[in-house]
Each structure stands twice: as C-alpha cells, then as structure tokens.
C-alpha cells in the first residue's frame, strides 16, 4: 500500500504554483527589471531547498511512520500555547 505522502505532495504543487503566480501578478507594477537576478537566485535556491526537504521528509515518513511527527507537532503546539499564555 502506498502511503499518503507520496500522493499528497505532488497534489500540492499546482496550488503552490498558482499562489505564486497570483502574487507575482498582483505585484507586477512594483517590480523592475533590475530585481530580476535577485528573484531568479531566490527562486532557484528556494526550489532546491524545498525539494530536498520534501524528499527527505517523504523518505523519513516511509521509514518510521507519522507517529513521531505527530508527537513532535503536539509538543510544539503545547510549547507555543504555553508561550502565548505566559
């Protein structure tokens, strides 16, 4: 049986591309050609880092499952809740 991470990760790609395109379209008047190199470097860097993170996470989930990740998220949520309250 194939795990859900292998299915849900590619499904999110069109949503992320659409959100980026919409943001770029809304900001088009504020951009100049001199900023293009900065955007290209930022895009390539973020793409490579995100790809490495997704591949690492999918491999990790396939080896040990979602239980440790869920526990980590619960601990993080409790810590954040305590931080906000106090």
PyMOL Python script that loads the backbone (N, CA, C, O; Angstrom):
from pymol import cmd

cmd.read_pdbstr("""\
ATOM      1  N   UNK A   1       0.840  -1.186   0.000  1.00  0.00           N
ATOM      2  CA  UNK A   1       0.000   0.000   0.000  1.00  0.00           C
ATOM      3  C   UNK A   1       0.880   1.243   0.000  1.00  0.00           C
ATOM      4  O   UNK A   1       1.837   1.331   0.768  1.00  0.00           O
ATOM      5  N   UNK A   2       0.560   2.185  -0.846  1.00  0.00           N
ATOM      6  CA  UNK A   2       1.338   3.413  -0.960  1.00  0.00           C
ATOM      7  C   UNK A   2       0.888   4.394   0.133  1.00  0.00           C
ATOM      8  O   UNK A   2      -0.304   4.537   0.403  1.00  0.00           O
ATOM      9  N   UNK A   3       1.875   5.070   0.758  1.00  0.00           N
ATOM     10  CA  UNK A   3       1.490   5.995   1.817  1.00  0.00           C
ATOM     11  C   UNK A   3       0.944   7.297   1.227  1.00  0.00           C
ATOM     12  O   UNK A   3       1.136   7.588   0.046  1.00  0.00           O
ATOM     13  N   UNK A   4       0.269   8.064   2.065  1.00  0.00           N
ATOM     14  CA  UNK A   4      -0.399   9.282   1.609  1.00  0.00           C
ATOM     15  C   UNK A   4       0.569  10.398   1.255  1.00  0.00           C
ATOM     16  O   UNK A   4       0.214  11.289   0.484  1.00  0.00           O
ATOM     17  N   UNK A   5       1.782  10.376   1.797  1.00  0.00           N
ATOM     18  CA  UNK A   5       2.728  11.447   1.487  1.00  0.00           C
ATOM     19  C   UNK A   5       3.142  11.412   0.025  1.00  0.00           C
ATOM     20  O   UNK A   5       3.366  12.461  -0.578  1.00  0.00           O
ATOM     21  N   UNK A   6       3.246  10.234  -0.547  1.00  0.00           N
ATOM     22  CA  UNK A   6       3.615  10.128  -1.962  1.00  0.00           C
ATOM     23  C   UNK A   6       2.508  10.653  -2.866  1.00  0.00           C
ATOM     24  O   UNK A   6       2.771  11.049  -4.001  1.00  0.00           O
ATOM     25  N   UNK A   7       1.282  10.660  -2.378  1.00  0.00           N
ATOM     26  CA  UNK A   7       0.156  11.151  -3.152  1.00  0.00           C
ATOM     27  C   UNK A   7      -0.081  12.640  -2.927  1.00  0.00           C
ATOM     28  O   UNK A   7      -0.309  13.381  -3.884  1.00  0.00           O
ATOM     29  N   UNK A   8      -0.029  13.087  -1.674  1.00  0.00           N
ATOM     30  CA  UNK A   8      -0.416  14.465  -1.356  1.00  0.00           C
ATOM     31  C   UNK A   8       0.642  15.494  -1.732  1.00  0.00           C
ATOM     32  O   UNK A   8       0.307  16.650  -1.992  1.00  0.00           O
ATOM     33  N   UNK A   9       1.902  15.102  -1.765  1.00  0.00           N
ATOM     34  CA  UNK A   9       2.948  16.069  -2.100  1.00  0.00           C
ATOM     35  C   UNK A   9       2.815  16.582  -3.538  1.00  0.00           C
ATOM     36  O   UNK A   9       2.825  17.797  -3.731  1.00  0.00           O
ATOM     37  N   UNK A  10       2.692  15.725  -4.554  1.00  0.00           N
ATOM     38  CA  UNK A  10       2.522  16.254  -5.921  1.00  0.00           C
ATOM     39  C   UNK A  10       1.206  17.001  -6.119  1.00  0.00           C
ATOM     40  O   UNK A  10       1.116  17.881  -6.974  1.00  0.00           O
ATOM     41  N   UNK A  11       0.191  16.658  -5.337  1.00  0.00           N
ATOM     42  CA  UNK A  11      -1.095  17.331  -5.458  1.00  0.00           C
ATOM     43  C   UNK A  11      -0.980  18.795  -5.032  1.00  0.00           C
ATOM     44  O   UNK A  11      -1.701  19.647  -5.551  1.00  0.00           O
ATOM     45  N   UNK A  12      -0.082  19.094  -4.094  1.00  0.00           N
ATOM     46  CA  UNK A  12       0.075  20.465  -3.593  1.00  0.00           C
ATOM     47  C   UNK A  12       0.812  21.375  -4.574  1.00  0.00           C
ATOM     48  O   UNK A  12       0.696  22.597  -4.481  1.00  0.00           O
ATOM     49  N   UNK A  13       1.557  20.808  -5.500  1.00  0.00           N
ATOM     50  CA  UNK A  13       2.353  21.625  -6.418  1.00  0.00           C
ATOM     51  C   UNK A  13       1.532  22.611  -7.247  1.00  0.00           C
ATOM     52  O   UNK A  13       1.929  23.773  -7.329  1.00  0.00           O
ATOM     53  N   UNK A  14       0.420  22.228  -7.864  1.00  0.00           N
ATOM     54  CA  UNK A  14      -0.353  23.214  -8.632  1.00  0.00           C
ATOM     55  C   UNK A  14      -0.888  24.360  -7.762  1.00  0.00           C
ATOM     56  O   UNK A  14      -0.986  25.497  -8.223  1.00  0.00           O
ATOM     57  N   UNK A  15      -1.225  24.063  -6.527  1.00  0.00           N
ATOM     58  CA  UNK A  15      -1.714  25.101  -5.625  1.00  0.00           C
ATOM     59  C   UNK A  15      -0.607  26.099  -5.320  1.00  0.00           C
ATOM     60  O   UNK A  15      -0.843  27.307  -5.320  1.00  0.00           O
ATOM     61  N   UNK A  16       0.602  25.602  -5.061  1.00  0.00           N
ATOM     62  CA  UNK A  16       1.723  26.495  -4.763  1.00  0.00           C
ATOM     63  C   UNK A  16       2.104  27.326  -5.990  1.00  0.00           C
ATOM     64  O   UNK A  16       2.413  28.511  -5.864  1.00  0.00           O
ATOM     65  N   UNK A  17       2.085  26.713  -7.173  1.00  0.00           N
ATOM     66  CA  UNK A  17       2.394  27.450  -8.403  1.00  0.00           C
ATOM     67  C   UNK A  17       1.336  28.524  -8.651  1.00  0.00           C
ATOM     68  O   UNK A  17       1.666  29.644  -9.040  1.00  0.00           O
ATOM     69  N   UNK A  18       0.083  28.187  -8.429  1.00  0.00           N
ATOM     70  CA  UNK A  18      -0.996  29.156  -8.605  1.00  0.00           C
ATOM     71  C   UNK A  18      -0.894  30.324  -7.634  1.00  0.00           C
ATOM     72  O   UNK A  18      -1.095  31.474  -8.024  1.00  0.00           O
ATOM     73  N   UNK A  19      -0.583  30.038  -6.375  1.00  0.00           N
ATOM     74  CA  UNK A  19      -0.435  31.106  -5.383  1.00  0.00           C
ATOM     75  C   UNK A  19       0.737  32.013  -5.725  1.00  0.00           C
ATOM     76  O   UNK A  19       0.646  33.231  -5.575  1.00  0.00           O
ATOM     77  N   UNK A  20       1.839  31.426  -6.185  1.00  0.00           N
ATOM     78  CA  UNK A  20       2.998  32.224  -6.578  1.00  0.00           C
ATOM     79  C   UNK A  20       2.665  33.085  -7.794  1.00  0.00           C
ATOM     80  O   UNK A  20       3.023  34.262  -7.840  1.00  0.00           O
ATOM     81  N   UNK A  21       1.989  32.509  -8.766  1.00  0.00           N
ATOM     82  CA  UNK A  21       1.600  33.263  -9.951  1.00  0.00           C
ATOM     83  C   UNK A  21       0.661  34.415  -9.623  1.00  0.00           C
ATOM     84  O   UNK A  21       0.804  35.506 -10.174  1.00  0.00           O
ATOM     85  N   UNK A  22      -0.294  34.186  -8.737  1.00  0.00           N
ATOM     86  CA  UNK A  22      -1.224  35.232  -8.330  1.00  0.00           C
ATOM     87  C   UNK A  22      -0.486  36.362  -7.606  1.00  0.00           C
ATOM     88  O   UNK A  22      -0.749  37.539  -7.852  1.00  0.00           O
ATOM     89  N   UNK A  23       0.433  35.999  -6.718  1.00  0.00           N
ATOM     90  CA  UNK A  23       1.215  37.009  -6.010  1.00  0.00           C
ATOM     91  C   UNK A  23       2.085  37.809  -6.980  1.00  0.00           C
ATOM     92  O   UNK A  23       2.194  39.029  -6.854  1.00  0.00           O
ATOM     93  N   UNK A  24       2.691  37.142  -7.926  1.00  0.00           N
ATOM     94  CA  UNK A  24       3.505  37.822  -8.933  1.00  0.00           C
ATOM     95  C   UNK A  24       2.645  38.759  -9.778  1.00  0.00           C
ATOM     96  O   UNK A  24       3.061  39.876 -10.086  1.00  0.00           O
ATOM     97  N   UNK A  25       1.451  38.308 -10.153  1.00  0.00           N
ATOM     98  CA  UNK A  25       0.536  39.130 -10.944  1.00  0.00           C
ATOM     99  C   UNK A  25       0.109  40.382 -10.176  1.00  0.00           C
ATOM    100  O   UNK A  25       0.049  41.471 -10.748  1.00  0.00           O
ATOM    101  N   UNK A  26      -0.187  40.230  -8.879  1.00  0.00           N
ATOM    102  CA  UNK A  26      -0.605  41.367  -8.055  1.00  0.00           C
ATOM    103  C   UNK A  26       0.536  42.356  -7.828  1.00  0.00           C
ATOM    104  O   UNK A  26       0.292  43.552  -7.669  1.00  0.00           O
ATOM    105  N   UNK A  27       1.779  41.871  -7.809  1.00  0.00           N
ATOM    106  CA  UNK A  27       2.934  42.721  -7.532  1.00  0.00           C
ATOM    107  C   UNK A  27       3.621  43.217  -8.797  1.00  0.00           C
ATOM    108  O   UNK A  27       4.659  43.872  -8.701  1.00  0.00           O
ATOM    109  N   UNK A  28       3.091  42.935  -9.956  1.00  0.00           N
ATOM    110  CA  UNK A  28       3.760  43.227 -11.217  1.00  0.00           C
ATOM    111  C   UNK A  28       4.130  44.707 -11.362  1.00  0.00           C
ATOM    112  O   UNK A  28       5.195  45.012 -11.899  1.00  0.00           O
ATOM    113  N   UNK A  29       3.295  45.623 -10.906  1.00  0.00           N
ATOM    114  CA  UNK A  29       3.556  47.062 -11.036  1.00  0.00           C
ATOM    115  C   UNK A  29       4.698  47.534 -10.135  1.00  0.00           C
ATOM    116  O   UNK A  29       5.294  48.579 -10.396  1.00  0.00           O
ATOM    117  N   UNK A  30       5.003  46.799  -9.108  1.00  0.00           N
ATOM    118  CA  UNK A  30       6.037  47.193  -8.151  1.00  0.00           C
ATOM    119  C   UNK A  30       7.407  46.591  -8.480  1.00  0.00           C
ATOM    120  O   UNK A  30       8.389  46.887  -7.799  1.00  0.00           O
ATOM    121  N   UNK A  31       7.478  45.771  -9.489  1.00  0.00           N
ATOM    122  CA  UNK A  31       8.729  45.097  -9.832  1.00  0.00           C
ATOM    123  C   UNK A  31       9.454  45.835 -10.948  1.00  0.00           C
ATOM    124  O   UNK A  31       8.833  46.481 -11.793  1.00  0.00           O
ATOM    125  N   UNK A  32      10.781  45.728 -10.936  1.00  0.00           N
ATOM    126  CA  UNK A  32      11.574  46.310 -12.021  1.00  0.00           C
ATOM    127  C   UNK A  32      12.532  45.254 -12.556  1.00  0.00           C
ATOM    128  O   UNK A  32      12.794  44.250 -11.892  1.00  0.00           O
ATOM    129  N   UNK A  33      13.046  45.481 -13.742  1.00  0.00           N
ATOM    130  CA  UNK A  33      13.936  44.512 -14.395  1.00  0.00           C
ATOM    131  C   UNK A  33      15.242  44.352 -13.626  1.00  0.00           C
ATOM    132  O   UNK A  33      15.893  43.311 -13.713  1.00  0.00           O
ATOM    133  N   UNK A  34      15.629  45.387 -12.870  1.00  0.00           N
ATOM    134  CA  UNK A  34      16.881  45.284 -12.104  1.00  0.00           C
ATOM    135  C   UNK A  34      16.772  44.298 -10.950  1.00  0.00           C
ATOM    136  O   UNK A  34      17.791  43.847 -10.427  1.00  0.00           O
ATOM    137  N   UNK A  35      15.550  43.956 -10.545  1.00  0.00           N
ATOM    138  CA  UNK A  35      15.344  42.996  -9.468  1.00  0.00           C
ATOM    139  C   UNK A  35      15.303  41.552  -9.962  1.00  0.00           C
ATOM    140  O   UNK A  35      15.252  40.624  -9.155  1.00  0.00           O
ATOM    141  N   UNK A  36      15.325  41.359 -11.263  1.00  0.00           N
ATOM    142  CA  UNK A  36      15.213  40.021 -11.850  1.00  0.00           C
ATOM    143  C   UNK A  36      16.290  39.050 -11.368  1.00  0.00           C
ATOM    144  O   UNK A  36      15.953  37.920 -11.014  1.00  0.00           O
ATOM    145  N   UNK A  37      17.583  39.438 -11.337  1.00  0.00           N
ATOM    146  CA  UNK A  37      18.592  38.483 -10.858  1.00  0.00           C
ATOM    147  C   UNK A  37      18.341  38.022  -9.414  1.00  0.00           C
ATOM    148  O   UNK A  37      18.549  36.856  -9.080  1.00  0.00           O
ATOM    149  N   UNK A  38      17.895  38.949  -8.571  1.00  0.00           N
ATOM    150  CA  UNK A  38      17.600  38.592  -7.186  1.00  0.00           C
ATOM    151  C   UNK A  38      16.455  37.578  -7.120  1.00  0.00           C
ATOM    152  O   UNK A  38      16.515  36.625  -6.343  1.00  0.00           O
ATOM    153  N   UNK A  39      15.426  37.778  -7.923  1.00  0.00           N
ATOM    154  CA  UNK A  39      14.303  36.849  -7.942  1.00  0.00           C
ATOM    155  C   UNK A  39      14.708  35.484  -8.489  1.00  0.00           C
ATOM    156  O   UNK A  39      14.260  34.459  -7.974  1.00  0.00           O
ATOM    157  N   UNK A  40      15.533  35.454  -9.506  1.00  0.00           N
ATOM    158  CA  UNK A  40      15.977  34.179 -10.089  1.00  0.00           C
ATOM    159  C   UNK A  40      16.794  33.388  -9.071  1.00  0.00           C
ATOM    160  O   UNK A  40      16.563  32.193  -8.886  1.00  0.00           O
ATOM    161  N   UNK A  41      17.743  34.044  -8.414  1.00  0.00           N
ATOM    162  CA  UNK A  41      18.557  33.363  -7.398  1.00  0.00           C
ATOM    163  C   UNK A  41      17.674  32.886  -6.245  1.00  0.00           C
ATOM    164  O   UNK A  41      17.832  31.763  -5.767  1.00  0.00           O
ATOM    165  N   UNK A  42      16.756  33.723  -5.802  1.00  0.00           N
ATOM    166  CA  UNK A  42      15.843  33.337  -4.722  1.00  0.00           C
ATOM    167  C   UNK A  42      14.954  32.171  -5.111  1.00  0.00           C
ATOM    168  O   UNK A  42      14.730  31.267  -4.307  1.00  0.00           O
ATOM    169  N   UNK A  43      14.448  32.182  -6.331  1.00  0.00           N
ATOM    170  CA  UNK A  43      13.589  31.102  -6.808  1.00  0.00           C
ATOM    171  C   UNK A  43      14.347  29.787  -6.871  1.00  0.00           C
ATOM    172  O   UNK A  43      13.868  28.762  -6.387  1.00  0.00           O
ATOM    173  N   UNK A  44      15.534  29.818  -7.470  1.00  0.00           N
ATOM    174  CA  UNK A  44      16.326  28.584  -7.603  1.00  0.00           C
ATOM    175  C   UNK A  44      16.719  28.046  -6.234  1.00  0.00           C
ATOM    176  O   UNK A  44      16.619  26.845  -5.986  1.00  0.00           O
ATOM    177  N   UNK A  45      17.163  28.924  -5.350  1.00  0.00           N
ATOM    178  CA  UNK A  45      17.556  28.495  -4.007  1.00  0.00           C
ATOM    179  C   UNK A  45      16.374  27.895  -3.241  1.00  0.00           C
ATOM    180  O   UNK A  45      16.495  26.824  -2.646  1.00  0.00           O
ATOM    181  N   UNK A  46      15.242  28.584  -3.258  1.00  0.00           N
ATOM    182  CA  UNK A  46      14.084  28.069  -2.523  1.00  0.00           C
ATOM    183  C   UNK A  46      13.565  26.771  -3.131  1.00  0.00           C
ATOM    184  O   UNK A  46      13.099  25.894  -2.404  1.00  0.00           O
ATOM    185  N   UNK A  47      13.638  26.637  -4.455  1.00  0.00           N
ATOM    186  CA  UNK A  47      13.201  25.409  -5.109  1.00  0.00           C
ATOM    187  C   UNK A  47      14.073  24.227  -4.691  1.00  0.00           C
ATOM    188  O   UNK A  47      13.558  23.160  -4.358  1.00  0.00           O
ATOM    189  N   UNK A  48      15.384  24.417  -4.709  1.00  0.00           N
ATOM    190  CA  UNK A  48      16.309  23.332  -4.355  1.00  0.00           C
ATOM    191  C   UNK A  48      16.140  22.940  -2.887  1.00  0.00           C
ATOM    192  O   UNK A  48      16.090  21.752  -2.566  1.00  0.00           O
ATOM    193  N   UNK A  49      16.052  23.918  -2.005  1.00  0.00           N
ATOM    194  CA  UNK A  49      15.895  23.624  -0.576  1.00  0.00           C
ATOM    195  C   UNK A  49      14.561  22.939  -0.311  1.00  0.00           C
ATOM    196  O   UNK A  49      14.506  21.973   0.450  1.00  0.00           O
ATOM    197  N   UNK A  50      13.485  23.424  -0.926  1.00  0.00           N
ATOM    198  CA  UNK A  50      12.174  22.796  -0.740  1.00  0.00           C
ATOM    199  C   UNK A  50      12.155  21.374  -1.282  1.00  0.00           C
ATOM    200  O   UNK A  50      11.569  20.482  -0.668  1.00  0.00           O
ATOM    201  N   UNK A  51      12.790  21.159  -2.422  1.00  0.00           N
ATOM    202  CA  UNK A  51      12.848  19.810  -2.993  1.00  0.00           C
ATOM    203  C   UNK A  51      13.596  18.861  -2.066  1.00  0.00           C
ATOM    204  O   UNK A  51      13.161  17.732  -1.842  1.00  0.00           O
ATOM    205  N   UNK A  52      14.725  19.323  -1.528  1.00  0.00           N
ATOM    206  CA  UNK A  52      15.487  18.487  -0.595  1.00  0.00           C
ATOM    207  C   UNK A  52      14.667  18.201   0.666  1.00  0.00           C
ATOM    208  O   UNK A  52      14.702  17.084   1.182  1.00  0.00           O
ATOM    209  N   UNK A  53      13.934  19.194   1.163  1.00  0.00           N
ATOM    210  CA  UNK A  53      13.121  18.997   2.361  1.00  0.00           C
ATOM    211  C   UNK A  53      11.998  17.997   2.114  1.00  0.00           C
ATOM    212  O   UNK A  53      11.738  17.132   2.951  1.00  0.00           O
ATOM    213  N   UNK A  54      11.338  18.111   0.978  1.00  0.00           N
ATOM    214  CA  UNK A  54      10.228  17.195   0.666  1.00  0.00           C
ATOM    215  C   UNK A  54      10.736  15.771   0.481  1.00  0.00           C
ATOM    216  O   UNK A  54      10.148  14.827   1.009  1.00  0.00           O
ATOM    217  N   UNK A  55      11.824  15.613  -0.263  1.00  0.00           N
ATOM    218  CA  UNK A  55      12.378  14.269  -0.485  1.00  0.00           C
ATOM    219  C   UNK A  55      12.817  13.651   0.835  1.00  0.00           C
ATOM    220  O   UNK A  55      12.548  12.478   1.094  1.00  0.00           O
ATOM    221  N   UNK A  56      13.489  14.433   1.667  1.00  0.00           N
ATOM    222  CA  UNK A  56      13.932  13.931   2.980  1.00  0.00           C
ATOM    223  C   UNK A  56      12.741  13.553   3.843  1.00  0.00           C
ATOM    224  O   UNK A  56      12.752  12.504   4.486  1.00  0.00           O
ATOM    225  N   UNK A  57      11.708  14.400   3.867  1.00  0.00           N
ATOM    226  CA  UNK A  57      10.537  14.123   4.693  1.00  0.00           C
ATOM    227  C   UNK A  57       9.801  12.875   4.215  1.00  0.00           C
ATOM    228  O   UNK A  57       9.379  12.060   5.035  1.00  0.00           O
ATOM    229  N   UNK A  58       9.641  12.713   2.913  1.00  0.00           N
ATOM    230  CA  UNK A  58       8.942  11.534   2.389  1.00  0.00           C
ATOM    231  C   UNK A  58       9.723  10.262   2.712  1.00  0.00           C
ATOM    232  O   UNK A  58       9.127   9.249   3.077  1.00  0.00           O
ATOM    233  N   UNK A  59      11.043  10.303   2.581  1.00  0.00           N
ATOM    234  CA  UNK A  59      11.862   9.132   2.944  1.00  0.00           C
ATOM    235  C   UNK A  59      11.745   8.830   4.425  1.00  0.00           C
ATOM    236  O   UNK A  59      11.636   7.671   4.824  1.00  0.00           O
ATOM    237  N   UNK A  60      11.770   9.880   5.242  1.00  0.00           N
ATOM    238  CA  UNK A  60      11.689   9.716   6.697  1.00  0.00           C
ATOM    239  C   UNK A  60      10.339   9.115   7.088  1.00  0.00           C
ATOM    240  O   UNK A  60      10.281   8.200   7.910  1.00  0.00           O
ATOM    241  N   UNK A  61       9.259   9.622   6.506  1.00  0.00           N
ATOM    242  CA  UNK A  61       7.918   9.116   6.803  1.00  0.00           C
ATOM    243  C   UNK A  61       7.779   7.667   6.363  1.00  0.00           C
ATOM    244  O   UNK A  61       7.142   6.874   7.057  1.00  0.00           O
ATOM    245  N   UNK A  62       8.360   7.304   5.226  1.00  0.00           N
ATOM    246  CA  UNK A  62       8.229   5.922   4.756  1.00  0.00           C
ATOM    247  C   UNK A  62       8.997   4.954   5.642  1.00  0.00           C
ATOM    248  O   UNK A  62       8.646   3.776   5.711  1.00  0.00           O
ATOM    249  N   UNK A  63      10.045   5.430   6.328  1.00  0.00           N
ATOM    250  CA  UNK A  63      10.821   4.552   7.208  1.00  0.00           C
ATOM    251  C   UNK A  63      10.215   4.421   8.594  1.00  0.00           C
ATOM    252  O   UNK A  63      10.116   3.311   9.117  1.00  0.00           O
ATOM    253  N   UNK A  64       9.802   5.545   9.209  1.00  0.00           N
ATOM    254  CA  UNK A  64       9.387   5.479  10.611  1.00  0.00           C
ATOM    255  C   UNK A  64       7.924   5.802  10.842  1.00  0.00           C
ATOM    256  O   UNK A  64       7.450   5.660  11.969  1.00  0.00           O
ATOM    257  N   UNK A  65       7.197   6.225   9.843  1.00  0.00           N
ATOM    258  CA  UNK A  65       5.778   6.495  10.001  1.00  0.00           C
ATOM    259  C   UNK A  65       5.502   7.913  10.487  1.00  0.00           C
ATOM    260  O   UNK A  65       6.411   8.732  10.626  1.00  0.00           O
ATOM    261  N   UNK A  66       4.237   8.176  10.739  1.00  0.00           N
ATOM    262  CA  UNK A  66       3.811   9.514  11.120  1.00  0.00           C
ATOM    263  C   UNK A  66       3.736   9.750  12.621  1.00  0.00           C
ATOM    264  O   UNK A  66       3.580  10.894  13.046  1.00  0.00           O
ATOM    265  N   UNK A  67       3.843   8.716  13.430  1.00  0.00           N
ATOM    266  CA  UNK A  67       3.693   8.867  14.873  1.00  0.00           C
ATOM    267  C   UNK A  67       4.725   9.841  15.467  1.00  0.00           C
ATOM    268  O   UNK A  67       4.322  10.746  16.197  1.00  0.00           O
ATOM    269  N   UNK A  68       6.029   9.706  15.197  1.00  0.00           N
ATOM    270  CA  UNK A  68       6.975  10.677  15.760  1.00  0.00           C
ATOM    271  C   UNK A  68       6.710  12.112  15.284  1.00  0.00           C
ATOM    272  O   UNK A  68       6.880  13.062  16.048  1.00  0.00           O
ATOM    273  N   UNK A  69       6.301  12.263  14.043  1.00  0.00           N
ATOM    274  CA  UNK A  69       5.997  13.593  13.532  1.00  0.00           C
ATOM    275  C   UNK A  69       4.779  14.175  14.244  1.00  0.00           C
ATOM    276  O   UNK A  69       4.764  15.358  14.585  1.00  0.00           O
ATOM    277  N   UNK A  70       3.770  13.358  14.467  1.00  0.00           N
ATOM    278  CA  UNK A  70       2.573  13.819  15.175  1.00  0.00           C
ATOM    279  C   UNK A  70       2.913  14.203  16.610  1.00  0.00           C
ATOM    280  O   UNK A  70       2.436  15.224  17.105  1.00  0.00           O
ATOM    281  N   UNK A  71       3.727  13.402  17.280  1.00  0.00           N
ATOM    282  CA  UNK A  71       4.133  13.735  18.647  1.00  0.00           C
ATOM    283  C   UNK A  71       4.918  15.039  18.682  1.00  0.00           C
ATOM    284  O   UNK A  71       4.705  15.866  19.569  1.00  0.00           O
ATOM    285  N   UNK A  72       5.810  15.230  17.741  1.00  0.00           N
ATOM    286  CA  UNK A  72       6.570  16.474  17.641  1.00  0.00           C
ATOM    287  C   UNK A  72       5.625  17.658  17.487  1.00  0.00           C
ATOM    288  O   UNK A  72       5.817  18.690  18.132  1.00  0.00           O
ATOM    289  N   UNK A  73       4.609  17.523  16.644  1.00  0.00           N
ATOM    290  CA  UNK A  73       3.663  18.621  16.423  1.00  0.00           C
ATOM    291  C   UNK A  73       2.848  18.916  17.679  1.00  0.00           C
ATOM    292  O   UNK A  73       2.567  20.078  17.974  1.00  0.00           O
ATOM    293  N   UNK A  74       2.465  17.870  18.424  1.00  0.00           N
ATOM    294  CA  UNK A  74       1.737  18.097  19.671  1.00  0.00           C
ATOM    295  C   UNK A  74       2.601  18.820  20.691  1.00  0.00           C
ATOM    296  O   UNK A  74       2.143  19.761  21.339  1.00  0.00           O
ATOM    297  N   UNK A  75       3.848  18.388  20.838  1.00  0.00           N
ATOM    298  CA  UNK A  75       4.762  19.038  21.777  1.00  0.00           C
ATOM    299  C   UNK A  75       4.992  20.491  21.371  1.00  0.00           C
ATOM    300  O   UNK A  75       4.995  21.380  22.222  1.00  0.00           O
ATOM    301  N   UNK A  76       5.182  20.730  20.100  1.00  0.00           N
ATOM    302  CA  UNK A  76       5.372  22.088  19.612  1.00  0.00           C
ATOM    303  C   UNK A  76       4.138  22.951  19.860  1.00  0.00           C
ATOM    304  O   UNK A  76       4.263  24.113  20.247  1.00  0.00           O
ATOM    305  N   UNK A  77       2.962  22.400  19.644  1.00  0.00           N
ATOM    306  CA  UNK A  77       1.721  23.142  19.881  1.00  0.00           C
ATOM    307  C   UNK A  77       1.559  23.483  21.361  1.00  0.00           C
ATOM    308  O   UNK A  77       1.165  24.599  21.699  1.00  0.00           O
ATOM    309  N   UNK A  78       1.857  22.541  22.233  1.00  0.00           N
ATOM    310  CA  UNK A  78       1.758  22.798  23.670  1.00  0.00           C
ATOM    311  C   UNK A  78       2.763  23.870  24.091  1.00  0.00           C
ATOM    312  O   UNK A  78       2.421  24.770  24.858  1.00  0.00           O
ATOM    313  N   UNK A  79       3.986  23.783  23.601  1.00  0.00           N
ATOM    314  CA  UNK A  79       5.004  24.781  23.932  1.00  0.00           C
ATOM    315  C   UNK A  79       4.585  26.160  23.438  1.00  0.00           C
ATOM    316  O   UNK A  79       4.751  27.149  24.151  1.00  0.00           O
ATOM    317  N   UNK A  80       4.047  26.233  22.237  1.00  0.00           N
ATOM    318  CA  UNK A  80       3.588  27.511  21.694  1.00  0.00           C
ATOM    319  C   UNK A  80       2.417  28.058  22.515  1.00  0.00           C
ATOM    320  O   UNK A  80       2.345  29.258  22.780  1.00  0.00           O
ATOM    321  N   UNK A  81       1.513  27.184  22.911  1.00  0.00           N
ATOM    322  CA  UNK A  81       0.349  27.593  23.717  1.00  0.00           C
ATOM    323  C   UNK A  81       0.816  28.159  25.048  1.00  0.00           C
ATOM    324  O   UNK A  81       0.319  29.194  25.491  1.00  0.00           O
ATOM    325  N   UNK A  82       1.768  27.489  25.691  1.00  0.00           N
ATOM    326  CA  UNK A  82       2.304  27.969  26.965  1.00  0.00           C
ATOM    327  C   UNK A  82       3.031  29.300  26.773  1.00  0.00           C
ATOM    328  O   UNK A  82       2.895  30.204  27.598  1.00  0.00           O
ATOM    329  N   UNK A  83       3.792  29.425  25.704  1.00  0.00           N
ATOM    330  CA  UNK A  83       4.499  30.674  25.407  1.00  0.00           C
ATOM    331  C   UNK A  83       3.529  31.831  25.219  1.00  0.00           C
ATOM    332  O   UNK A  83       3.784  32.934  25.704  1.00  0.00           O
ATOM    333  N   UNK A  84       2.415  31.597  24.519  1.00  0.00           N
ATOM    334  CA  UNK A  84       1.451  32.663  24.257  1.00  0.00           C
ATOM    335  C   UNK A  84       0.693  33.040  25.518  1.00  0.00           C
ATOM    336  O   UNK A  84       0.409  34.219  25.733  1.00  0.00           O
ATOM    337  N   UNK A  85       0.363  32.073  26.349  1.00  0.00           N
ATOM    338  CA  UNK A  85      -0.384  32.356  27.568  1.00  0.00           C
ATOM    339  C   UNK A  85       0.437  33.095  28.612  1.00  0.00           C
ATOM    340  O   UNK A  85      -0.081  33.954  29.325  1.00  0.00           O
ATOM    341  N   UNK A  86       1.712  32.763  28.698  1.00  0.00           N
ATOM    342  CA  UNK A  86       2.533  33.358  29.755  1.00  0.00           C
ATOM    343  C   UNK A  86       3.523  34.233  29.107  1.00  0.00           C
ATOM    344  O   UNK A  86       4.338  34.854  29.788  1.00  0.00           O
TER     345      UNK A  86
END
""", "prot")
cmd.dss("prot")
cmd.show_as("cartoon", "prot")
cmd.util.cbc("prot")
cmd.orient("prot")
